[in-house]
Amino acid sequence: MMPITLPTTESLFNLLKPALGNVPVRGVVVSAPTGQAVLVSGQKIPLPNKTALSLGQAVEVLIQSQGTSERTISIRPLPSTANHVANESKPANPLLQTITRLLPEISPGNLTSPTRIQHLIPSAIPVHDSAVRVLLALFHQQDSIGTIGSVILQLLGKAEEEGVLESGKWGSIRRGMPQLEIKSTGDFTQLIKQAISNSNKTPEHILAQVLQQKGAVDVSRESLTSQIRGLLKLPELKQFLKKTGEWKTFVQQSQGLLDILDGTQLANVRGMNYPYIFMELPMPGDSVIQRAQLHVLNHSKGSGDEEENKVDSIVLDLNTTMLGEMWVRLQRVGETCQCQIQLTRSEAISVVSKGREKLQVALQQHGYSEVSVSVEPMKKSRIENLIQLLGQSTQLDLQV
């Protein structure tokens, strides 16, 4: 296959030249809003509409110049993949192969194509089956961390009552599990504040303290993950729960919780690429909100660090008992604020629409000069919404 030669602008040339230098650099063909692009050194180079290249195909990119008058980008398919046929069910790329293999395990109906679901995978995590499985399952799991936590705490409380767990040891364990003890106040704002407050017990927060503070930081307390793993190894607890016939339940619930916690840590690795925070809110088992995932991210819509160029987004991915699934995105750009609410149930759209004007007034009272609120049906699945959200800023290099 012959190389593709593309003319380049001076700005793109100046952007790519430091990263590429004068030698060919390996890239990969990825999807883009306008069709296809080559991802190389964290930058996407749009491709013409009609090329013989296919998604996931490896290429070599060489930037060439003859003085300042003629600057081009040469894209050459690598020999090992020059005869690659576009077939998303059998991608040549290792990461796409991993995702394709795991998708049926996580969702028998397939969530979406492997080349799109790649955006859910931060570039810094290892391309390993277990890591990818845990992360994808995090965004697709239906069990609430609050429901799982209440089952675990109930079984541990029973073990304490029977004297299997010493009161002192149980108190220490319970103090290490604040993320599971969200109180049902009925006030969603307070639930979020409590979850954020409890997040200072995570390993990530402790590490951040170590990096930011010059003084001593208490790193002796165990994380929730280590507490759960330690409980699974307690022979007296295992013996007691086997007698009551609840050991299997305890193991299953504990493993489910560990998967969520590990997946959350992997999701937050995305913060190495750009400002991003993910939290799974442990809603109480009796809450009308069955699942609540919170995404906080920001990026720039243009060049420079001017305030009017900064885009701050908060997304709440909710599953409720009465309104069904909800996708709520609040986006701030300068002094403007946009709120988009998507719902899966038509009757829920009607109910929420009645409060649209009140929400708009409430946002205006927070000082925004321009506010818009929309309530509409959720045309895509929550996974597709998430892919679109994270894909806008992804710098994933599939060859890493």
VENQUIKA-V171386 format. One record per pair of residues at least 24 apart in sequence whose C-alpha atoms are under 10 Angstrom apart, sorted by the first residue. I is the first residue (numbers start at 1). J is the second residue. Records with the same first field share a line. If there is no record, write none. Layout:
# VENQUIKA-V171386
I = J  J
This chain:
# VENQUIKA-V171386
1 = 52  53  76  77  78  79  82  83
2 = 52  75  76  77  82
3 = 59  60  61  73  74  75  76  77  78
4 = 47  48  51  52  53  61  73  74  75  76  77
5 = 47  61  62  63  64  72  73  74  75  76
6 = 45  46  47  48  63  71  72  73  74  75
7 = 63  64  70  71  72  73  74
8 = 45  63  64  65  70  71  72  73
9 = 70  71  72
10 = 68  69  70  71
12 = 43  45  73
13 = 63  64  65  71  72  73
15 = 43
16 = 40  41  42  43  45  62  63  73
17 = 62  63  64
19 = 43
20 = 61  62  63
21 = 62  63  64
22 = 62  63  64  65
23 = 60  61  62  63  64
24 = 59  60  61  62  63  74  75  76
25 = 59  60  61  62  63  75
26 = 58  59  60  61  62  75  76  77  78  399
27 = 56  57  58  59  60  61  75  76  77  78  397  398  399
28 = 53  54  55  56  57  58  59  60  61  77  93  397  398  399
29 = 53  54  55  56  57  58  59  77  397  398
30 = 54  55  56  57  58  115  116  118  396  397  398
31 = 55  56  115  116
32 = 116  391  392
33 = 392
38 = 75  397
39 = 395  396  397  398  399
40 = 395  396  397  398  399
41 = 395  396  397
42 = 273  394  395  396  397
43 = 394  395  396  397
44 = 395
45 = 73
47 = 75
52 = 77  82  83  84  85  86
53 = 77  81  82  83  84  85  86
54 = 81  82  83  84  85  86  87  88  91
55 = 84  85  86  87  88  91  92  93  115
56 = 81  84  86  87  88  91  92  93  94  95  96  114  115  398  399
57 = 81  82  83  84  85  86  91  92  93  398  399
58 = 82  84  92  93  398  399
88 = 113  114  115
89 = 113  114  115
90 = 114
91 = 115
93 = 398  399
94 = 127  128  398  399  400
95 = 121  126  127  128  129  132  397  398  399  400
96 = 127  398
97 = 129
98 = 127  128  129  130  132  133
99 = 127  128  129  132  133  136
101 = 129  133
102 = 129  130  132  133  136  137
103 = 132  133  136  137
105 = 133  137
106 = 133  134  136  137  138  140  141
107 = 136  137  140  141
111 = 136  140  381  382  383  384
112 = 381  383  384  387
115 = 398
116 = 384  387  388  391
117 = 383  384  386  387  388  391
118 = 387  391  394  396  397  398
119 = 386  387  388  389  390  391  392  393  394  395  396
120 = 267  270  383  386  387  388  389  390  391  394  396
121 = 266  267  269  270  387  390  391  394  396  398
122 = 266  267  268  269  270  271  272  273  390  394  395  396  397
123 = 269  270  272  273  394  395  396  397  398  399  400
124 = 266  269  270  271  272  273  396  397  400
125 = 266  267  269  270  400
126 = 266  400
127 = 398  399  400
131 = 259  262  263  266
132 = 263  266
133 = 259  263
134 = 258  259  260  261  262  263  264  266  267
135 = 259  260  261  262  263  264  265  266  267
136 = 263  267  383
137 = 259  260  263
138 = 256  259  260  261  262  263  264  266  267  280  293
139 = 260  263  264  267  280  293  317  382  383  386
140 = 382  383
141 = 256  259  260  291
142 = 290  291  319
143 = 253  256  257  260  290  291
144 = 256  257  260  280  281  282  283  284  285  289  290  291  292  293  319
145 = 179  180  253  256  257  258  260  261  280  281  282  283  284  285  290  291  292
146 = 179  180  181  182  183  257  280  281  282  283  284  285  286  287  290  291  292
147 = 180  253  257  282  283  284  285  286  287  290  291
148 = 180  250  252  253  254  255  256  257  282  284  285
149 = 177  179  180  181  182  253  254  256  257  282  283  284  285
150 = 180  181  182  253  282  283  284  285
151 = 249  250  253  254  285
152 = 180  228  249  250  251  252  253  254  257
153 = 177  180  181  250
154 = 250
155 = 237  241  246  247  249  250
156 = 231  237  241  250
158 = 240  241
159 = 236  237  240  241
160 = 237
162 = 240
164 = 236  237  238  239  240  241
165 = 234  236  237
172 = 221  222  227
173 = 222  223  224  227  228  230  231
174 = 224  227
175 = 201  221  222  224
176 = 201  202  221  222  223  224  225  226  227  228
177 = 201  222  223  224  225  227  228
178 = 202  224
179 = 224  280  281  282
180 = 224  281  282  283  284
181 = 282  283  284
182 = 281  282  283  284  285
183 = 282  283  284
184 = 283  284  285  286  287
185 = 284  287
186 = 284  287  288
188 = 283  287  289
191 = 281  282  283  284
192 = 279  280  281  282  283  292  294
194 = 281  282
195 = 279  280  281  282  283
196 = 279  281
199 = 279
202 = 261  265
203 = 265
204 = 265  268
224 = 257  258  261
225 = 254  257  258  259  260  261  262
226 = 258
228 = 254  255  257  258
229 = 254  255  258
267 = 295
268 = 295
270 = 390  394  395  396
271 = 297
273 = 393  394  395  396
274 = 298  299  393  394  395
275 = 299  312
276 = 313  390
277 = 314
278 = 315
279 = 316
280 = 317
287 = 320  321
288 = 319  320  321  322  323  324
289 = 318  319  320  321  322  323  324  325
290 = 318  319  320  321  324  325
291 = 316  317  318  319  320  321  325
292 = 316  317  318  319  320  326
293 = 317  318  319  327
294 = 318  328
295 = 329  386  389  390
296 = 329  330
297 = 331  389  390  393
298 = 331  332  333  393
299 = 392  393
300 = 333  393
301 = 333
306 = 334
307 = 333  334  335
308 = 332  333  334  335  336
309 = 333  334
310 = 334
311 = 337
312 = 337
313 = 337  338  339  389
314 = 339
315 = 339  340  341  386  389
316 = 341
317 = 342  382  383  385  386
318 = 343  382
319 = 343
322 = 347  348
323 = 347  348  349  351  352
324 = 348
325 = 378  381  382
326 = 377  378  382
327 = 377  378  381  382  385  386
328 = 374  375
329 = 389
330 = 373
332 = 368  371
333 = 368  370
334 = 368  369  370
335 = 367  368  369  370  371
336 = 363  364  367  368  369  370  371  372
337 = 363  364  367  368  369  370  371  372  373
338 = 363  368  370  371  372  373  374
339 = 363  371  372  373  374  375
340 = 372  373  374  375  376
341 = 373  374  375  376  377  378
342 = 374  375  376  377  378  379  380  382
343 = 375  376  377  378  379
344 = 376  377  378  379  380  381  382
345 = 376  377  378
346 = 376  377  378
348 = 375  376  377
349 = 375  376  377  378
350 = 375  376
351 = 375
352 = 376
